[in-house]
């Protein structure tokens, strides 16, 4: 883990489709309270809150109290680790596809 305050791996956090959807929703706005996030899912408030906790432990979400409600916002910085990983394999596949293409052209 690249951030010392992370309690959970970023890849583990984004492995779940519900958490990926939460990230998407938070990316589309500056900040959302739990009561606005919950109706977006077919689960209760407690379940959505648990998913947000996983994202928070991975450093992907910040929360703050405003009165009695908790508002959440995205911290996309830890996603750079995922981007770096995908970029490596993108380069790997591009290189191998070029080699395959060259091989096929040589056989013709």
KARATA-V463427 format. One record per run of one state. SS is the DSSP state (2 for helix, 1 for strand, 0 for the rest). FROM is the first residue (numbers start at 0). TO is the last residue. If there is no record, write none. Layout:
ss=(SS SS)
from=(FROM FROM)
to=(TO TO)
This chain:
ss=(0 2 0 2 0 1 2 0 2 0 1 0 1 0 2 0)
from=(0 9 14 16 27 31 33 38 44 57 60 66 68 74 75 107)
to=(8 13 15 26 30 32 37 43 56 59 65 67 73 74 106 107)
